[in-house]
Amino acid sequence: MHEKDLYPAVQNFLKTQKNCLAEYVGSELSLKRGKTSLRADVFGISKSNEGEKTIYLCEGKKELN
């Protein structure tokens, strides 16, 4: 099984268990500022919870055999 095979399950988890907005659940988000960069394999933004939103970033790791 490859890492990308898990994306649909993680996306579903973010939508159903973490209350993320479907239109803001995606995969492979890259952020860069100066020399600092971040790559999230799957991300989600939650619905407003008392005026605040939560951003979930999930980074996958591939096992080396």
C-alpha angles and dihedrals in degrees: 000000000000127000093249090057088070096053096090091052092048092046090051090049091052091050098044105029103028097037095236121169109255093225090057098048111098145133138252103023115180123196126183133179118171108310093341118093136171130193120194118192093204128010139179140182118217126227114262113288108193090330096313131100129206123218115209119202119186122191118194124215123206117220117234115222 
